[in-house]
Amino acid sequence: MGDDKAIPHKVFRGWPLICTRAQPGAPLPAYSPSRWEVASLKAGRRVDSERAAETPALRASDVDNIKRELDESNKKARRLDEALQERDRVKMQVKAKK
């Protein structure tokens, strides 16, 4: 009896159903969810579908923020590139005058 191990029997909609085996080679018992478990899973599914409906709006705002940050970063990179090109042009002019 000391070798009882909890093992996952099945996964039902992301919820592991746990059972125990008395002996390592013993077959797994059949699992029948209670009415309460079925009701709670159905309620959880409703909550998940409500949350899923909200998620695209959050993701769209995140995408907009990332796009805005990328645009700002690209503008900054362009300004830095233009400044470096101007510096190089001035250096070349100074060398040409010598």
Sequence and secondary structure as in RCSB ss.txt:
>XXXX:A:sequence
MGDDKAIPHKVFRGWPLICTRAQPGAPLPAYSPSRWEVASLKAGRRVDSERAAETPALRASDVDNIKRELDESNK
KARRLDEALQERDRVKMQVKAKK
>XXXX:A:secstr
 TT EEEEEEEETTEEEEEEESSTT         HHHHHHHHHHHHHHHHHHHHHHHHHHHHHHHHHHHHHHHHH
HHHHHHHHHHHHHHHHHHHHHH 
